[in-house]
Amino acid sequence: MEAEKSLARFQAASEFETGPTLRFGFDHLDRLIGGLNSGQTVFLHGSSRCLTLSEILCVRVQLKHCFGGLDSKAMFIDAGNMFDPYFITEYTAEHHPELLDEVLDKILVLRTFTCHHLTTFIAKNLQKEIHRHNVKLIVISDMVTPYCDPDIDLHEGLDLLKVSLNYLTSTVGFERVATLLTSIRRTPQRHLLAVKSRMDVVARIEDDEEYLLRVVLEKHPNPTMKEVRIKEEVWA
């Protein structure tokens, strides 16, 4: 009798090495968070600057390893309908002009308009798309918003959010993909706690004053600092 085909997928131990780290490009912020490592999940919340930082990472991931990138495309899941290609083009032209010709072509954008669409994609399609495009960075922008839709029962939305997060953390951990989640709009505390409890690193972003950003570390496996302030021309 022919042995039943195994569904188990083994990985070489070398696949679990940390590998290169993706940097934000701000020295203080990179020291606070430590950059993004393969398989790590980072959650930024509290300010529209979270979007800016996520789009900067989508550019910087295309840099070579020696310059703080991963030499890879980025997957940007736009749950809040906020993706700004004009900012990306302007930022790239000023800071990384060598990437300008292909920078937008290497950012794969998916707009998800409902929490059901987002949950289905994460649960059924995310892993296949990671393999298909060989991406090393996933951004889910304003992830919590679809699960707070007034047309959806609050408890149902929270349950679906937890399902999505469980699939997400399992997939990116297995595939060793750096992942950044953001939350910009005001959301219920229970939803935020659901996200925070499943992330490796959590930081709150605050607009302290004009062009000055305050980043407060809320969760980290190896914290060395509590907060930093960033003042850079890029915020202008």
C-alpha positions, -999 to +999 in steps of 0.1 A: +000+000+000+014+034-010+023+056+019+001+086+023+018+118+011+029+139+040+016+175+042+043+185+066+068+212+053+102+211+069+126+241+070+163+241+073+175+255+106+194+282+087+161+297+076+155+308+112+186+330+114+177+367+119+193+378+086+197+414+076+177+442+093+156+468+076+162+503+089+140+533+090+169+556+083+165+577+114+193+569+139+173+575+171+143+555+158+165+526+146+182+524+180+148+525+198+130+498+177+161+480+164+148+480+128+127+452+114+140+417+113+129+387+093+097+373+107+092+402+131+060+421+135+060+458+144+029+479+152+030+517+150-001+537+161-014+571+170-004+596+143-006+601+105+032+600+106+028+562+109+018+563+072+048+583+064+071+559+082+055+529+065+060+544+030+096+553+038+102+516+046+086+506+013+114+526-004+142+516+019+135+479+016+146+482-020+181+493-009+210+469-008+217+452+026+248+473+032+226+505+031+200+492+055+176+476+030+166+441+020+170+444-018+134+434-022+099+445-033+074+456-007+037+446-003+015+475+009-020+464+019-040+497+020-068+491+045-073+528+051-072+540+015-043+563+022-014+552+000+004+582-013+026+576-044+034+613-046+051+613-012+071+582-021+083+597-054+093+630-036+111+612-008+129+589-032+140+617-054+155+635-024+170+607-004+175+577-028+175+590-064+192+558-076+159+540-069+136+565-086+130+548-120+116+516-104+105+526-069+068+525-075+069+494-096+085+475-067+057+484-043+027+461-047-004+478-035-037+460-025-067+481-015-091+463+009-124+479+013-140+457+039-128+436+069-141+405+052-120+412+021-089+418+043-095+387+064-100+365+034-068+378+018-047+373+049-061+338+056-062+324+020-039+344-003-011+361+017+012+332+018+008+325-020+015+362-028+046+362-006+059+333-027+047+347-060+065+381-056+093+371-032+086+401-010+105+406+023+084+434+037+046+435+043+029+467+054-008+467+064-017+503+066-044+514+091-053+478+096-078+482+125-101+506+106-121+481+085-129+461+116-145+492+132-170+498+104-203+511+119-222+486+097-205+457+114-212+445+150-184+456+173-179+421+186-180+405+152-154+430+140-131+422+169-134+385+164-125+389+127-096+411+136-082+384+159-086+358+132-067+380+108-039+387+133-035+350+141-032+340+104-009+370+098+016+363+126+017+326+118+023+333+081+050+360+083+067+341+111+069+309+090+079+328+058+104+350+077+089+383+063+094+416+081+059+431+088+047+465+098+012+473+109-002+508+115-032+523+131-039+560+124-075+567+132-091+566+166-102+530+174-117+511+203-093+501+230-102+464+227-092+464+191-058+481+198-051+456+227-059+427+203-032+439+179-006+448+206-009+414+223+002+397+191+030+420+180+067+417+188+073+455+189+047+482+196+054+520+195+031+550+199+037+579+175+029+614+187+031+648+170+050+667+197+053+700+179+060+713+144+082+688+125+090+670+157+080+634+163+078+616+197+081+579+195+072+560+228+081+523+230+053+503+245+065+467+239+098+453+229+116+419+235+149+437+244+142+474+252+172+497+256+154+530+255+119+543+263+113+570+238+130+593+212+122+625+194+129+629+157+133+662+139+140+658+102+133+677+070+113+647+057+084+657+079+080+690+062 
